[in-house]
């Protein structure tokens, strides 16, 4: 089929018009896209919802606390004496060894009593002689006094016989004292324990000649025991100000007994550089023994109430410790605090937070100021 000139021209005109319209539309879309990009408009992404982390929290509670100090000590006797003979002599018998438990009056050792027995016999003979002289002088005086009023009575002779009688009586008293001394010396040849205790050292053996007062054994008295501890110099104030003192024996852990400070050394030991402190045992257990190891706990009240928090609640901001405080809306904020004392698992806060504040106790290094959290109470 053949088209006429006019039909072909009409067809060509309609195609040009279509292409022009399409071109104008494309230009318009490009212009609209450029305008939209320029003005920051474009496809709007859906807004992301705010993430609220769960956080374990605890409430701040300021209350009185006790400052405690734990020291290791040893059970020692308050009195440890060296026992020796009060007279000189040769040791002939020893009844105890180191570690022996003795009772009051128990025989410990004996020295040769022969010489002291002779001294007793001599003193008794001297007393008998003095008593005989006194009896004769007294009889002479009585007989002469019976002559009073006769021609044979003379006052001068009476005075002389009275003097002889008095002198004889004084010699009797002197002989009695000498006999008592000799008997005492004889008794001193036996060494007896003067208190209950334990023999901690033997300083002389059988056959040895001892001087008067020389030590024979050492006796640690068990009627009054103490706990001896070495106190570092930076802990002296706690020891002096302690209001409560208790101890437990390592051989019986878990059972506490009361004690009190009796003596604190004014100078430090030159080797250990610690101060010796002795604590009297107020309630001694029945099984306590010299040399046992004891744990001594000293406590004194803190001057102001403190708040105790877990160590996991402390956020270290440089050199300043801080805590995250959670307000009523669940928003956290960082508060610097002052730590009064560190413990094994907790810290005691003296300032920086208020009584009743809620603080985060876990995951504190993942929190940021202004972040919202969902509080969870209770132990983790």
Buried (B, 14 or more C-beta within 10 A) or exposed (E): EEEEEEEEEEEEEEEEEEEEEEEEEEEEEEEEEEEEEEEEEEEEEEEEEEEEBEBBBBEBEBEEBEBBBEBEBBBBBBBBBBBBBEBBBEBBEBBBEEEBEBEEEBBBBBBBBEBBBEBBEEBBEBBEEBBEBBEEBBEBBEEBEEEEEEEEEEEEEBEBBBEBBBEBBEBBEEBBEBBEEBBEBBBBBBBBBBBBBBBBEBBBEEEEEBEEEBBBBBBBBBEEBBBBBBBBEEBBEBBEEBEBBBBBBEEEEEEEBBBEBEEBEEEBEEEEEBBBBBBBBEEBBEEBEBEBEBBBBBBBEBEEEBBBBBEBBBBEEEEEBBBBBBEEEBEBBBBBBEBBBEEEEBBBBBBBBEEEBBBBBBBBEEBEEEBBBEEEEEEE
